[in-house]
Amino acid sequence: MNYKNAILKLKKEKNAILLAHFYQIPEIQNIADYVGDSLGLAQKASEANVDIIVFAGVHFMAETAKILNPGTKVLLPDLEAGCSLADSAPLDEFLAFKANYPDYIVVSYINTTAAIKTVSDVICTSGNAVQIVDSFPKDQKIIFAPDRNLGGYVNRVTGRNMVLWNGACEVHDILTVESIIKLKEENPEAKLIAHPECQAPILELADFVGSTTGLLKYTHQSNSKKFIVATETGILHQMRKDSPDKEFLIVPTNETCSCNDCPYMKLNTMEKLYLALKNEQPEIIMEPAVMKKAKKPIDKMLDISRKMKLI
């Protein structure tokens, strides 16, 4: 079966839009109406004027699209497409942690469940975390959740001392300095670029640190012809499309595989995408009260981002 043609046909018939994250397989990225990182996807979701949003990403992203479009049907091709980072902050444990800091505001990374968003003051993404935090006075006490690596990076850049929840993305946290040093020794002319979810020693070695969109822009604009990429493998597809004359080396998770795939992102397939559109299932269903409460910190992020012309 030609899934590409079938999906495009159904998308048109059902007035649907397909949003895809950079970490999706190339076949899905190639037919998406928009491919981006969490900030761009949140913006596109907030602007959607369709009957159906199909989200080729993970659960928290589809939740965010539903929160921003409560009257629109939002589909996720595989409901098992979760997120290790979002899972690292269960609501009951986070509330107990938050209770220890009663005069602190909560800045939560978008890679969280809707439940965590309901107890947050503002959301951020890796693309705007520094600017969101800097929008508050220097003496503002802040809890940053759930990614300790991104939070630590923001602390170093802004000179803050935010309290960090001890969570991490398994895709980025597993990368080692040793594997990077080996690649750098083998490719001395290559620029090392890294996502801020990586551990601090890796970020200190990097020539550039940025969100997936930031990394993509950097490789496109740089004069360098070779890059060592410390993030998820999926981004290489867009990098190679944008800069076919350049070479990209992904930082491997181990010696047997020159890859670094998010197992959750890769659960989405062309077949599952087709079936989701055909059957209009699985659908993201949320409590209206949760959506209303979770929308406030997301709206605040989008407002700050627009004012700072980040989107």
Secondary structure as the mmCIF struct_conf table of DSSP 4:
data_model
#
loop_
_struct_conf.conf_type_id
_struct_conf.id
_struct_conf.beg_label_comp_id
_struct_conf.beg_label_asym_id
_struct_conf.beg_label_seq_id
_struct_conf.end_label_comp_id
_struct_conf.end_label_asym_id
_struct_conf.end_label_seq_id
HELX_RH_AL_P HELX_RH_AL_P1 TYR A 3 GLU A 13
TURN_TY1_P TURN_TY1_P1 LYS A 14 ASN A 15
STRN STRN1 ALA A 16 HIS A 21
TURN_TY1_P TURN_TY1_P2 PHE A 22 TYR A 23
BEND BEND1 GLN A 24 GLN A 24
HELX_RH_AL_P HELX_RH_AL_P2 PRO A 26 ILE A 31
BEND BEND2 ASP A 33 ASP A 33
STRN STRN2 TYR A 34 GLY A 36
HELX_RH_AL_P HELX_RH_AL_P3 SER A 38 GLU A 47
BEND BEND3 VAL A 50 ASP A 51
STRN STRN3 ILE A 52 ALA A 56
BEND BEND4 GLY A 57 GLY A 57
HELX_RH_AL_P HELX_RH_AL_P4 HIS A 59 LEU A 68
TURN_TY1_P TURN_TY1_P3 PRO A 70 GLY A 71
BEND BEND5 THR A 72 THR A 72
STRN STRN4 LYS A 73 LEU A 75
BEND BEND6 PRO A 77 PRO A 77
TURN_TY1_P TURN_TY1_P4 LEU A 79 GLU A 80
HELX_RH_AL_P HELX_RH_AL_P5 SER A 84 ASP A 87
TURN_TY1_P TURN_TY1_P5 SER A 88 SER A 88
BEND BEND7 ALA A 89 ALA A 89
HELX_RH_AL_P HELX_RH_AL_P6 LEU A 91 LYS A 98
TURN_TY1_P TURN_TY1_P6 ALA A 99 ASN A 100
TURN_TY1_P TURN_TY1_P7 PRO A 102 ASP A 103
STRN STRN5 ILE A 105 TYR A 109
BEND BEND8 ILE A 110 THR A 112
HELX_RH_AL_P HELX_RH_AL_P7 ALA A 114 THR A 118
TURN_TY1_P TURN_TY1_P8 VAL A 119 VAL A 119
BEND BEND9 ASP A 121 ASP A 121
STRN STRN6 VAL A 122 CYS A 124
TURN_TY1_P TURN_TY1_P9 SER A 126 ASN A 128
HELX_RH_AL_P HELX_RH_AL_P8 ALA A 129 ASP A 134
TURN_TY1_P TURN_TY1_P10 SER A 135 SER A 135
BEND BEND10 PHE A 136 PHE A 136
TURN_TY1_P TURN_TY1_P11 LYS A 138 ASP A 139
STRN STRN7 ILE A 142 ALA A 145
BEND BEND11 PRO A 146 PRO A 146
STRN STRN8 ASP A 147 ASP A 147
HELX_RH_AL_P HELX_RH_AL_P9 ARG A 148 THR A 158
TURN_TY1_P TURN_TY1_P12 GLY A 159 GLY A 159
STRN STRN9 VAL A 163 LEU A 164
STRN STRN10 GLY A 167 GLY A 167
HELX_RH_AL_P HELX_RH_AL_P10 GLU A 170 ASP A 173
TURN_TY1_P TURN_TY1_P13 ILE A 174 ILE A 174
HELX_RH_AL_P HELX_RH_AL_P11 VAL A 177 GLU A 186
TURN_TY1_P TURN_TY1_P14 PRO A 188 GLU A 189
HELX_LH_PP_P HELX_LH_PP_P1 ALA A 190 ALA A 190
STRN STRN11 LYS A 191 ALA A 194
TURN_TY1_P TURN_TY1_P15 PRO A 196 GLU A 197
BEND BEND12 CYS A 198 CYS A 198
HELX_RH_AL_P HELX_RH_AL_P12 ALA A 200 LEU A 205
BEND BEND13 ASP A 207 ASP A 207
STRN STRN12 PHE A 208 VAL A 209
HELX_RH_AL_P HELX_RH_AL_P13 THR A 212 GLN A 221
BEND BEND14 ASN A 223 ASN A 223
BEND BEND15 LYS A 225 LYS A 225
STRN STRN13 LYS A 226 ALA A 230
BEND BEND16 THR A 231 THR A 231
TURN_TY1_P TURN_TY1_P16 THR A 233 GLY A 234
HELX_RH_AL_P HELX_RH_AL_P14 ILE A 235 ASP A 242
TURN_TY1_P TURN_TY1_P17 PRO A 244 ASP A 245
BEND BEND17 LYS A 246 LYS A 246
STRN STRN14 GLU A 247 ILE A 250
HELX_LH_PP_P HELX_LH_PP_P2 VAL A 251 PRO A 252
BEND BEND18 THR A 253 THR A 253
STRN STRN15 ASN A 254 ASN A 254
TURN_TY1_P TURN_TY1_P18 GLU A 255 THR A 256
STRN STRN16 CYS A 257 CYS A 257
BEND BEND19 SER A 258 SER A 258
TURN_TY1_P TURN_TY1_P19 PRO A 263 TYR A 264
HELX_RH_3T_P HELX_RH_3T_P1 MET A 265 LEU A 267
HELX_RH_AL_P HELX_RH_AL_P15 MET A 270 ASN A 279
TURN_TY1_P TURN_TY1_P20 GLU A 280 GLU A 280
BEND BEND20 PRO A 282 PRO A 282
STRN STRN17 GLU A 283 GLU A 283
HELX_LH_PP_P HELX_LH_PP_P3 ILE A 284 ILE A 284
HELX_RH_AL_P HELX_RH_AL_P16 PRO A 288 LYS A 307
TURN_TY1_P TURN_TY1_P21 MET A 308 LYS A 309
#
